[in-house]
């Protein structure tokens, strides 16, 4: 273990190597070695010193949470004794019995033990663990702890229950094993005996709890004996298979040492951890739960917390941490004080954008940043007539198919889109093979699009259709669920969305916004790790090819799982530059890259990818005409929350004039005492005034002048819960754009995602890249045909 010595009595600054004897939780003797890597003193503001102090503060906070009874799981700490138990459908909610005192918490938020019950039969059994995510970041002159409320969904049934249910539904053992692997591989499970999370990498059908293994002390025992001895758990089913988990570091090391041997062989050589299905519980929301509106409503009731309630709960939690009798001694011995207020900053509000259609323009709603209801009767910016298309449907659903065609033509007249009568192709049944045979039989060279009306959301049929169209036929496809066409209250809205999606897939444009960046190509990159093969991930790449950033070239790259750097980014950008030149007659003068999908540990990925981009520029451009490059990392899943404070004495909810505070300003600061190694900030807070807390309006920006320049942007609105901003870090910039110009351009790009008549959380190219990567990884399983690269076929 490497340490940076702080000026405290626990370490001698003269020692370079210290070995301390200790024991593990199982009583095995070990020795912990500490290696001196540097010193830091009070007032030392170097980067290493600040990182060391942040690490110390993080360790103190985690220790305090353990003292208070929180269980560490993943990147958060949970109170398992305050679990929210859900049984079946929710109809009534029992009153919360956890007393928050007079802090003004919304009584609908259940933080203490509560049972949600129903009189109807239980279809889903699971519970929610309430918890907190905390990490320390460096601020301006001090540090801050970023804290947020989180929940872990834990199913009360065990993995063994899932295996049994799958076996009952299958005819033979082999089919049951295949279905079990499809359902469990890649899932995250929790073991209640030690509250740890594991990723299922394999199911070993040849092993059982009666198999033996060798312990660190050389003794041999069965898994049944081990769990009885170490955790006092009795295993009742002695024939169940074992779940296998590999350490991430072992998998990565094995893959690196077997570059030419393939991922599966590499994983087999990694040291495994065996888990008992009877003692493990699945986490997360299953597909069946996600489709169940009552269950999702029950979960959202607990997880979508209003801004004022969230702020009150967080401040109460921080105060509880700071004043707990057993944690006060830990903080004081290290000279750390924890401030129990949410830090206040000043932000800026960008102007609402004007959305341009073919003959007129609409200003987006300043409160919701949406324009769906006011745009349904406006002509599209550039439509593509739909003259040759087919509709496939089961013959029992002919009435719904005819009604769908009628409604599509009705929508087309409203948005000035020519939709000719299609070729109707009735099918004898809904098997995937029947759809494939009918598509192959009726294919023609001038066919523009094929619409498949599906009776249900069967995954293998959908994947087969997408795979055939994207790899073999070079024709866009549109899949429509039958149930979405049967509700007369929403059918016109559904047909309107389908017409817009088909227009995008044919190369049309729905709307534009004024960008003021001529000669610029905008690139979005994202990585999809959620693919069937655990050894694989898919990177999506999407680049604009016209001046309005409404036409795109897209491609995907298959690479190893958990790999952040895209080694083929040079090949992708070269192809995109050629498409841009073909469309505009010249290469772009500037390239703006929005890089999403990076993990927190990807420290050098940005530097390597920027180097690869410049290498690609050198192969396409003349030495004196290299384009200006702006490389911005995007994080859409952040723990920082922004609350808009509105004085009760005023009726205006606007954000004050622009300012550029530290990004840590949205967290609770860790305030050092004068005797600590932490720098002491000067604080002068005004007297508190009565305010109300609400979500900030779309276009709200909180910025930083720290290097590198970064900012938080709220680009959406929400009617429930607390809005989550996006975090943008400008890693590299030679464009000469001002910080305000970068923020405005980023907000404009959030208006150009054609699958939603409103703003989205990230710039449109990032979302398009994510959609392309997800479709390729989940359904196509290979590179789509290049003839679809200029179309938004993945919508």
C-alpha positions in Angstrom: 0.0 0.0 0.0 1.4 3.4 -1.0 0.8 6.3 1.4 1.5 10.0 1.4 2.4 11.0 4.9 0.3 13.8 6.5 1.6 15.9 9.4 -0.1 13.9 12.1 1.3 11.8 15.0 0.3 8.5 13.5 3.1 8.4 11.0 6.8 9.3 11.3 8.0 11.3 8.3 11.4 9.6 8.6 10.0 6.1 7.8 10.0 4.9 4.2 8.8 1.4 4.7 6.4 0.1 7.5 5.1 -3.4 8.0 2.1 -3.8 10.4 0.9 -7.3 11.4 -2.9 -7.8 11.2 -5.5 -10.5 10.6 -8.4 -10.8 8.1 -12.0 -11.2 9.1 -11.6 -14.9 8.9 -8.7 -14.7 11.4 -5.9 -15.4 8.9 -2.7 -13.6 9.9 -1.4 -11.1 7.3 1.2 -8.3 7.0 0.3 -4.9 5.6 3.2 -3.0 4.0 3.2 0.8 3.8 5.5 2.6 1.3 6.3 6.3 1.6 5.6 8.2 -1.6 5.6 11.8 -0.3 4.9 14.3 2.3 2.3 17.0 2.7 1.9 19.9 5.1 -0.8 22.3 6.1 -1.0 25.0 3.4 0.4 22.7 0.7 -1.9 23.2 -2.3 -0.1 21.0 -4.8 -2.2 18.5 -6.7 -0.7 15.5 -4.8 -1.3 17.1 -1.5 -4.9 17.8 -2.3 -5.5 14.3 -3.6 -4.0 12.9 -0.4 -6.2 15.0 1.8 -9.2 14.0 -0.2 -8.3 10.4 0.2 -8.0 10.8 3.9 -11.4 12.5 4.2 -13.0 9.8 2.1 -11.6 7.1 4.4 -12.8 8.9 7.4 -16.3 9.3 6.0 -16.5 5.6 5.1 -15.3 4.6 8.6 -18.0 6.9 10.1 -20.7 5.3 8.0 -19.7 1.8 9.1 -19.8 3.0 12.7 -23.3 4.2 12.2 -24.4 0.8 10.8 -24.4 1.5 7.1 -23.4 -1.5 4.9 -21.0 -0.8 2.0 -22.1 -2.2 -1.3 -20.6 -1.2 -4.6 -20.1 2.6 -4.5 -22.7 3.4 -1.9 -23.6 2.7 1.7 -27.0 1.3 2.6 -29.1 0.8 5.7 -30.3 -2.7 5.3 -32.2 -2.5 8.6 -34.4 0.2 7.0 -35.2 -1.8 3.9 -38.5 -1.0 2.1 -40.3 -4.3 1.5 -42.6 -4.6 -1.4 -45.0 -7.6 -2.0 -46.9 -7.7 -5.2 -48.9 -4.7 -6.4 -49.2 -1.6 -4.3 -52.5 -0.3 -3.2 -52.0 1.2 0.3 -49.0 2.6 2.0 -48.4 2.2 5.7 -47.3 5.4 7.5 -43.5 5.9 7.8 -42.4 5.2 11.3 -39.0 6.9 11.0 -39.0 10.2 12.8 -37.2 13.0 11.0 -38.2 15.6 13.6 -39.1 19.0 12.2 -36.9 19.0 9.1 -39.9 19.2 6.7 -39.4 15.9 4.9 -42.2 14.9 2.5 -44.2 12.3 4.4 -44.7 10.3 1.1 -41.0 9.4 1.1 -40.5 6.1 3.0 -37.0 6.0 4.6 -37.7 3.8 7.5 -39.0 0.2 7.5 -42.3 0.1 5.7 -44.4 -2.6 4.1 -46.2 -1.9 0.8 -48.9 -4.5 0.5 -51.9 -5.4 -1.7 -55.0 -7.4 -1.7 -54.3 -8.8 -5.1 -52.0 -11.7 -5.9 -48.2 -11.1 -5.6 -46.4 -11.2 -9.0 -43.2 -9.6 -7.9 -41.3 -9.8 -4.6 -38.5 -7.4 -4.0 -37.3 -4.8 -1.6 -35.5 -1.4 -1.7 -32.4 -0.6 0.3 -32.2 3.1 1.0 -28.7 4.5 1.0 -26.3 7.3 0.3 -23.5 7.7 -2.2 -20.6 9.8 -1.0 -17.3 10.8 -2.5 -14.9 13.6 -1.7 -13.8 16.1 -4.4 -11.4 19.1 -4.4 -13.0 22.5 -4.3 -11.7 26.1 -4.3 -9.7 26.4 -1.1 -11.4 23.4 0.6 -12.9 20.0 -0.1 -16.4 19.0 -0.6 -18.3 15.7 -0.1 -20.7 15.0 -2.9 -23.7 13.2 -1.4 -26.8 11.9 -2.9 -29.7 9.5 -2.1 -29.6 6.2 -3.8 -31.6 2.9 -3.7 -30.7 -0.7 -4.3 -33.4 -3.0 -5.7 -33.0 -6.4 -4.2 -35.2 -9.3 -5.1 -36.3 -11.4 -2.1 -36.3 -14.6 -4.0 -32.9 -16.3 -4.4 -31.1 -17.3 -7.6 -32.1 -20.9 -6.8 -35.7 -19.9 -6.9 -35.1 -18.4 -10.4 -33.4 -21.6 -11.5 -36.3 -23.7 -10.3 -38.8 -21.5 -12.0 -36.9 -21.7 -15.3 -36.6 -25.5 -15.0 -40.4 -25.8 -14.6 -41.0 -23.8 -17.7 -38.6 -25.8 -19.9 -39.1 -29.3 -21.4 -35.6 -30.7 -20.9 -32.5 -30.0 -18.9 -30.4 -28.6 -21.7 -33.0 -26.0 -22.6 -33.3 -25.0 -19.0 -29.6 -24.5 -18.7 -29.5 -22.4 -21.8 -32.4 -20.2 -20.6 -30.8 -20.0 -17.1 -27.5 -18.7 -18.6 -29.3 -16.2 -20.8 -31.2 -14.9 -17.7 -28.4 -14.9 -15.2 -25.1 -14.3 -17.0 -24.0 -10.6 -16.6 -26.4 -10.1 -13.7 -25.4 -8.6 -10.3 -26.2 -10.6 -7.2 -25.9 -9.8 -3.5 -24.9 -12.2 -0.7 -26.8 -11.3 2.4 -24.4 -13.0 4.7 -21.7 -10.4 4.0 -23.6 -7.8 2.0 -21.3 -7.9 -1.0 -22.2 -7.6 -4.7 -20.9 -10.0 -7.4 -21.1 -10.1 -11.1 -22.2 -13.6 -12.5 -19.6 -14.6 -15.1 -20.5 -18.3 -15.4 -22.7 -21.1 -14.1 -20.7 -24.2 -13.3 -23.2 -27.1 -13.7 -20.6 -29.7 -12.8 -20.1 -28.4 -9.3 -22.3 -28.4 -6.2 -22.0 -27.5 -2.5 -20.5 -30.9 -1.8 -17.4 -30.1 -3.8 -14.3 -29.3 -1.9 -11.7 -26.5 -2.1 -8.4 -25.7 -0.4 -8.3 -22.8 2.1 -5.4 -20.4 2.6 -4.2 -22.4 5.6 -4.0 -25.6 3.5 -7.0 -27.4 4.9 -9.7 -28.8 2.7 -13.5 -28.5 3.2 -16.7 -28.6 1.2 -18.6 -25.4 0.4 -21.5 -26.7 2.6 -19.1 -26.9 5.6 -17.5 -23.5 4.8 -20.8 -21.6 4.9 -21.9 -23.4 8.0 -18.7 -22.6 9.8 -18.0 -19.1 8.6 -21.5 -17.6 8.2 -23.7 -20.0 10.1 -25.7 -20.7 7.0 -27.3 -24.1 6.3 -27.4 -25.1 2.6 -30.5 -27.3 2.0 -30.2 -28.1 -1.7 -26.9 -30.1 -2.2 -27.4 -30.6 -5.9 -27.6 -27.0 -7.1 -24.9 -25.7 -9.4 -22.5 -23.0 -8.4 -22.3 -19.4 -9.7 -18.8 -18.2 -10.7 -17.5 -14.7 -10.3 -14.0 -13.5 -11.5 -12.2 -10.5 -10.1 -12.1 -7.7 -12.6 -8.4 -7.4 -12.3 -7.9 -11.1 -12.9 -10.1 -11.0 -16.1 -8.2 -8.0 -17.4 -4.8 -9.5 -16.7 -5.9 -12.8 -18.3 -7.1 -11.0 -21.4 -3.9 -9.1 -21.7 -1.8 -12.3 -21.5 -4.0 -14.0 -24.1 -4.4 -11.3 -26.8 -4.7 -13.9 -29.6 -6.5 -16.6 -27.7 -9.9 -15.0 -27.2 -11.8 -13.8 -24.2 -13.4 -17.1 -23.1 -10.1 -18.9 -22.7 -8.7 -15.9 -20.8 -11.5 -15.9 -18.3 -11.1 -19.6 -17.6 -7.6 -19.0 -16.3 -8.7 -16.3 -13.9 -9.1 -17.2 -10.2 -12.8 -17.8 -9.5 -15.1 -17.0 -6.6 -17.9 -19.6 -6.2 -21.3 -18.6 -4.9 -24.2 -20.7 -3.8 -27.5 -19.8 -5.6 -29.5 -20.6 -2.5 -27.6 -17.8 -0.7 -27.6 -15.1 -3.4 -30.2 -12.6 -4.4 -30.6 -10.8 -7.8 -30.5 -7.1 -7.9 -32.0 -4.6 -10.3 -35.3 -4.5 -12.1 -36.2 -7.4 -14.3 -37.9 -7.0 -17.7 -41.2 -8.3 -16.3 -41.0 -5.8 -13.5 -40.2 -2.9 -15.8 -43.3 -3.7 -17.9 -45.5 -3.8 -14.8 -46.9 -0.3 -14.4 -48.0 -0.9 -10.8 -44.7 -2.2 -9.7 -42.8 0.7 -11.4 -45.2 3.1 -9.8 -44.4 1.6 -6.4 -40.7 2.0 -7.0 -40.9 5.5 -8.4 -42.9 6.6 -5.3 -39.9 5.8 -3.2 -37.0 6.8 -5.6 -38.4 10.0 -7.2 -37.8 12.5 -4.4 -38.8 16.1 -4.7 -35.9 18.7 -4.6 -37.0 20.1 -1.2 -37.3 16.7 0.4 -34.0 15.6 -1.1 -32.2 18.7 0.2 -33.7 18.2 3.7 -32.9 14.5 3.8 -29.3 15.1 2.8 -28.8 17.9 5.2 -30.2 15.8 8.0 -28.0 12.9 7.0 -24.8 15.1 7.0 -25.7 16.5 10.3 -26.3 13.0 11.7 -22.8 12.0 10.4 -21.2 15.0 11.9 -22.9 14.8 15.3 -22.9 11.1 15.9 -21.2 10.4 19.3 -18.9 7.7 17.9 -17.9 9.6 14.7 -17.2 12.9 16.3 -14.0 11.5 17.9 -12.8 10.2 14.6 -13.2 13.6 12.8 -11.8 15.6 15.7 -8.7 13.4 16.1 -7.8 14.2 12.4 -8.8 17.8 12.7 -11.8 17.6 10.3 -15.1 19.5 10.6 -18.1 18.6 8.5 -20.4 21.4 7.4 -24.0 20.4 7.5 -25.4 22.8 4.9 -25.8 22.4 1.1 -23.4 24.8 -0.5 -24.9 27.8 -2.4 -23.7 29.0 -5.8 -24.9 31.3 -8.5 -25.7 29.9 -12.0 -26.8 31.3 -15.3 -29.8 30.7 -17.5 -29.5 30.2 -21.2 -32.2 31.6 -23.5 -34.9 29.2 -24.8 -34.1 28.0 -28.4 -36.2 28.6 -31.5 -37.0 25.4 -33.2 -37.2 25.8 -37.0 -39.6 23.9 -39.2 -40.0 24.2 -43.0 -42.3 27.2 -43.1 -42.2 28.6 -39.5 -40.4 28.4 -36.2 -41.5 27.6 -32.6 -39.9 28.8 -29.5 -39.5 25.9 -27.0 -41.4 26.1 -23.8 -39.1 27.8 -21.2 -40.4 25.6 -18.4 -40.4 22.2 -20.1 -38.1 22.7 -23.2 -40.6 20.7 -25.3 -42.5 21.5 -28.4 -44.4 18.3 -29.2 -48.0 19.5 -28.9 -47.4 22.6 -30.9 -45.5 21.0 -33.8 -47.9 18.3 -34.9 -49.4 20.4 -37.7 -46.2 21.9 -39.0 -44.4 20.7 -42.2 -41.1 18.9 -41.6 -37.9 20.7 -42.4 -37.1 18.2 -45.2 -39.3 15.2 -45.7 -38.7 12.1 -47.9 -41.8 10.7 -49.6 -42.7 7.2 -48.5 -43.8 5.7 -51.8 -42.7 2.0 -51.7 -43.1 0.3 -48.4 -44.6 -2.9 -46.9 -46.6 -3.8 -43.8 -46.2 -7.3 -42.4 -48.8 -8.5 -39.9 -50.5 -11.7 -38.8 -53.7 -12.4 -40.8 -55.7 -12.3 -37.6 -54.8 -8.6 -37.1 -55.7 -7.4 -40.6 -58.2 -4.9 -39.2 -55.6 -3.2 -37.0 -53.1 -3.2 -39.9 -55.6 -1.4 -42.2 -56.4 1.1 -39.4 -52.7 1.7 -39.0 -52.2 2.5 -42.7 -55.2 4.9 -42.6 -53.9 6.7 -39.6 -50.4 7.0 -41.1 -51.7 8.6 -44.2 -53.8 11.0 -42.1 -50.7 12.0 -40.1 -48.8 12.4 -43.3 -51.3 15.0 -44.5 -50.9 17.0 -41.3 -47.1 17.2 -41.5 -46.9 17.5 -45.3 -45.4 14.0 -45.7 -46.3 12.0 -48.8 -47.3 8.4 -47.7 -48.5 6.2 -50.5 -50.6 3.0 -49.8 -48.2 0.2 -48.8 -48.0 -3.5 -49.9 -49.9 -5.5 -47.3 -48.3 -8.8 -46.4 -50.4 -11.1 -44.2 -48.7 -13.9 -42.3 -50.0 -17.3 -41.2 -48.4 -17.1 -37.7 -46.1 -14.9 -35.6 -43.0 -17.1 -35.7 -39.7 -15.4 -36.4 -39.1 -17.7 -39.3 -42.4 -16.7 -40.9 -41.5 -13.1 -40.7 -38.0 -13.8 -42.2 -39.5 -15.9 -45.1 -42.1 -13.2 -45.9 -39.4 -10.4 -45.9 -37.1 -12.4 -48.2 -39.9 -13.3 -50.6 -41.2 -9.8 -51.0 -38.0 -7.8 -51.1 -37.5 -5.5 -54.1 -34.8 -3.0 -55.2 -36.8 0.1 -54.8 -38.2 -0.8 -51.4 -37.8 2.0 -48.9 -39.0 0.6 -45.6 -40.6 -2.5 -44.0 -43.0 -2.1 -41.1 -43.6 -5.3 -39.0 -46.6 -5.3 -36.7 -45.6 -7.6 -33.8 -48.2 -9.3 -31.5 -45.9 -9.1 -28.5 -42.4 -8.1 -27.5 -40.7 -11.4 -28.1 -37.0 -10.7 -28.1 -35.7 -13.3 -30.6 -38.2 -12.3 -33.3 -37.3 -8.6 -32.9 -33.5 -9.4 -33.0 -33.9 -11.6 -36.1 -35.8 -8.8 -38.0 -33.2 -6.1 -37.1 -30.3 -8.5 -37.9 -31.7 -9.4 -41.3 -32.5 -5.7 -42.3 -29.2 -4.3 -41.0 -26.8 -7.0 -42.3 -28.4 -8.5 -45.4 -31.2 -6.4 -46.9 -29.8 -2.9 -46.5 -33.4 -1.7 -45.9 -34.6 0.2 -42.8 -37.2 -1.6 -40.7 -39.8 -0.3 -38.2 -41.2 -2.7 -35.6 -44.6 -1.8 -34.0 -46.3 -3.6 -31.1 -49.9 -4.5 -31.8 -51.1 -3.2 -28.4 -49.9 0.3 -29.2 -52.3 0.4 -32.2 -55.4 -0.7 -30.3 -55.8 2.2 -27.9 -57.9 4.8 -29.8 -57.0 7.5 -27.4 -53.3 7.4 -28.2 -53.1 5.7 -31.7 -52.7 9.0 -33.6 -49.9 10.1 -31.3 -48.2 6.7 -31.9 -48.6 6.9 -35.7 -47.2 10.5 -35.6 -44.1 9.2 -33.8 -43.8 6.3 -36.3 -44.0 8.6 -39.2 -41.2 10.8 -37.8 -39.0 7.8 -37.1 -39.5 6.4 -40.7 -38.6 9.9 -42.0 -35.4 9.9 -40.1 -34.5 6.4 -41.3 -35.0 7.5 -44.9 -32.6 10.5 -44.4 -35.1 13.3 -43.7 -34.9 16.2 -41.3 -37.5 17.0 -38.7 -36.4 20.4 -37.4 -33.3 22.6 -36.9 -31.9 25.1 -34.4 -29.6 28.0 -35.3 -26.1 26.9 -34.5 -23.8 29.7 -35.8 -20.8 27.3 -36.3 -20.3 27.0 -40.0 -17.8 24.3 -41.2 -18.0 22.3 -38.0 -18.4 18.6 -37.6 -19.9 17.4 -34.3 -19.0 13.9 -33.1 -20.7 11.8 -30.4 -19.1 8.7 -28.9 -20.6 6.3 -26.3 -19.9 2.7 -25.2 -22.5 0.1 -24.5 -21.3 -2.6 -22.0 -24.7 -4.3 -21.8 -24.2 -6.9 -24.4 -25.0 -10.7 -24.3 -21.3 -11.6 -24.5 -19.7 -10.7 -21.2 -16.3 -10.5 -22.9 -17.4 -7.8 -25.3 -18.5 -4.2 -25.5 -19.7 -2.0 -28.3 -18.6 1.6 -29.0 -21.0 3.8 -31.0 -19.6 6.6 -33.2 -21.8 9.3 -34.7 -20.7 12.4 -36.6 -22.6 15.2 -38.3 -22.2 15.5 -42.1 -24.0 18.8 -42.8 -23.9 22.4 -41.6 -27.0 22.1 -39.5 -26.0 18.9 -37.6 -29.1 17.1 -38.7 -27.5 14.5 -41.0 -25.2 11.9 -39.5 -22.7 9.2 -40.3 -22.6 6.4 -37.8 -20.6 3.2 -37.2 -19.9 0.8 -34.3 -16.8 -0.8 -33.0 -16.7 -4.2 -31.2 -14.0 -4.4 -28.5 -13.2 -6.1 -25.2 -15.5 -5.5 -22.2 -14.6 -2.8 -19.8 -12.2 -1.2 -22.3 -12.6 2.6 -22.3 -10.3 3.6 -25.1 -11.5 3.2 -28.7 -8.4 2.1 -30.5 -10.3 2.4 -33.9 -11.3 6.0 -33.3 -8.9 7.1 -36.0 -10.6 4.9 -38.6 -14.0 6.2 -37.5 -13.1 9.8 -37.8 -11.4 9.3 -41.2 -14.5 7.8 -42.6 -16.7 10.6 -41.1 -14.4 13.3 -42.6 -14.8 11.7 -46.0 -18.6 11.7 -45.7 -18.5 15.3 -44.6 -16.4 16.3 -47.6 -18.7 14.4 -50.0 -21.8 16.2 -48.6 -20.3 19.7 -48.4 -17.5 19.8 -50.9 -14.9 20.5 -48.3 -13.5 19.2 -45.1 -14.6 20.6 -41.7 -12.7 23.5 -40.3 -13.4 22.4 -36.7 -14.3 19.2 -35.0 -16.2 19.1 -31.7 -16.1 15.7 -29.9 -18.6 14.8 -27.1 -17.1 11.7 -25.4 -19.6 9.8 -23.3 -19.2 6.4 -21.7 -15.9 6.9 -19.8 -15.5 5.4 -16.4 -14.1 7.3 -13.5 -10.9 5.4 -13.6 -10.2 6.2 -17.3 -7.5 8.8 -16.6 -5.4 8.5 -19.8 -8.1 7.6 -22.3 -8.8 11.2 -23.3 -5.1 11.9 -24.0 -4.7 8.7 -26.1 -7.9 9.3 -28.1 -6.9 13.0 -28.8 -3.5 11.7 -30.0 -5.3 9.2 -32.3 -7.6 11.9 -33.7 -4.6 14.2 -34.6 -2.9 11.2 -36.3 -6.1 10.7 -38.4 -6.2 14.5 -39.2 -2.6 14.2 -40.5 -3.6 11.5 -42.9 -6.6 13.5 -44.4 -5.6 17.2 -44.1 -2.6 19.2 -45.4 -0.1 20.0 -42.6 -1.2 23.7 -42.6 -5.0 23.0 -42.5 -5.4 20.8 -39.5 -8.9 21.4 -38.0 -9.5 23.0 -34.7 -10.4 20.3 -32.1 -12.6 20.5 -29.0 -12.7 17.3 -26.9 -15.4 17.3 -24.2 -16.2 14.4 -21.9 -19.8 13.9 -20.9 -21.1 12.4 -17.7 -24.9 12.0 -17.6 -24.9 9.8 -14.4 -23.6 12.2 -11.7 -24.4 12.4 -8.0 -24.3 16.2 -8.0 -27.8 17.7 -7.8 -28.7 21.4 -8.4 -31.5 23.0 -6.4 -33.1 26.3 -7.4 -33.7 28.5 -4.4 -36.6 30.9 -4.8 -37.2 33.6 -2.2 -40.6 33.6 -0.7 -40.8 37.3 -1.0 -40.5 37.2 -4.8 -42.5 35.5 -7.5 -39.7 35.2 -10.1 -38.1 31.8 -10.4 -35.3 32.9 -12.8 -31.7 32.1 -12.1 -29.4 35.1 -11.2 -26.8 36.5 -13.6 -23.9 34.4 -14.7 -21.1 33.4 -12.3 -18.5 30.7 -12.3 -18.1 28.9 -9.0 -16.3 25.7 -8.2 -18.0 22.5 -9.3 -17.9 21.4 -5.7 -20.3 24.1 -4.8 -23.2 21.8 -5.1 -22.0 19.6 -2.3 -21.6 19.8 1.5 -18.1 21.2 2.2 -15.7 19.5 4.6 -14.5 22.4 6.7 -11.1 21.9 8.5 -10.3 23.0 12.0 -7.4 25.3 12.4 -5.1 22.5 13.7 -5.7 20.2 10.7 -3.6 19.8 7.5 -6.6 21.0 5.4 -6.5 24.6 4.2 -8.8 26.8 6.2 -11.3 28.8 4.0 -12.7 32.1 4.9 -16.5 31.8 5.2 -19.0 34.6 5.4 -22.5 33.4 4.9 -25.5 35.8 4.9 -28.3 35.3 7.3 -30.7 32.6 6.0 -33.9 33.8 4.5 -37.2 31.9 3.8 -36.8 30.2 0.4 -38.5 27.4 -1.5 -36.6 24.7 -3.2 -37.5 23.5 -6.7 -35.8 22.1 -9.9 -33.9 24.6 -12.0 -35.3 25.5 -15.4 -33.9 23.9 -18.6 -30.8 25.8 -19.7 -29.4 26.3 -16.2 -25.6 26.3 -16.1 -23.3 26.1 -13.2 -19.7 26.7 -14.3 -16.1 26.7 -13.1 -13.1 28.6 -14.1 -10.8 25.9 -12.8 -8.5 24.2 -15.3 -9.7 22.3 -17.2 -12.9 24.3 -17.7 -16.0 22.3 -16.8 -19.7 23.0 -16.2 -23.0 21.4 -15.2 -25.9 21.8 -17.6 -29.6 21.2 -16.8 -31.1 20.6 -20.3 -34.3 18.9 -19.4 -37.3 19.3 -17.1 -39.1 16.8 -15.0 -42.4 16.7 -13.3 -41.4 14.1 -10.7 -38.3 13.9 -8.5 -35.1 15.9 -8.7 -33.5 16.7 -12.1 -30.1 15.3 -12.8 -27.7 17.7 -14.6 -25.1 16.6 -17.1 -21.4 17.3 -16.4 -19.1 18.5 -19.2 -15.3 18.6 -18.9 -13.5 20.5 -21.7 -10.3 18.4 -21.9 -8.8 19.9 -25.0 -9.9 23.0 -27.0 -8.2 24.8 -29.8 -11.4 26.3 -31.3 -11.1 29.7 -29.6 -14.7 29.5 -28.4 -15.5 31.2 -25.2 -16.9 29.2 -22.2 -20.3 30.8 -22.8 -20.3 29.9 -26.5 -19.4 26.2 -25.6 -22.3 26.1 -23.1 -24.7 27.6 -25.6 -23.7 25.3 -28.4 -23.9 22.2 -26.1 -27.5 23.2 -25.1 -28.4 23.7 -28.7 -27.2 20.2 -29.5 -29.5 18.8 -26.9 -32.5 20.0 -29.1 -31.6 17.9 -32.1 -32.5 14.4 -31.0 -35.3 13.3 -33.4 -36.8 10.6 -31.2 -38.2 13.2 -28.8 -39.8 16.7 -29.5 -37.9 18.3 -26.7 -34.4 18.5 -25.2 -32.6 15.5 -23.9 -29.9 15.1 -21.2 -26.9 14.9 -23.5 -26.1 16.3 -27.0 -27.9 14.5 -29.8 -24.8 12.9 -31.3 -24.0 11.2 -28.0 -27.6 9.7 -27.8 -27.4 8.6 -31.4 -24.1 6.9 -30.7 -25.6 5.1 -27.7 -28.6 3.9 -29.7 -26.4 2.6 -32.5 -24.1 0.8 -30.0 -27.1 -0.7 -28.1 -28.8 -2.0 -31.3 -25.6 -3.5 -32.6 -24.7 -5.2 -29.2 -28.2 -6.4 -28.3 -29.7 -7.4 -31.6 -27.4 -7.3 -34.7 -24.3 -8.6 -33.0 -22.1 -7.4 -35.8 -21.2 -4.3 -37.9 -24.3 -3.0 -39.8 -24.1 -2.6 -43.6 -22.3 0.5 -44.7 -25.3 1.5 -46.9 -27.2 2.4 -43.7 -24.4 4.5 -42.2 -25.9 7.7 -43.5 -29.4 7.0 -42.0 -30.6 7.0 -38.4 -31.7 3.3 -38.9 -31.3 2.6 -35.1 -34.2 4.9 -33.9 
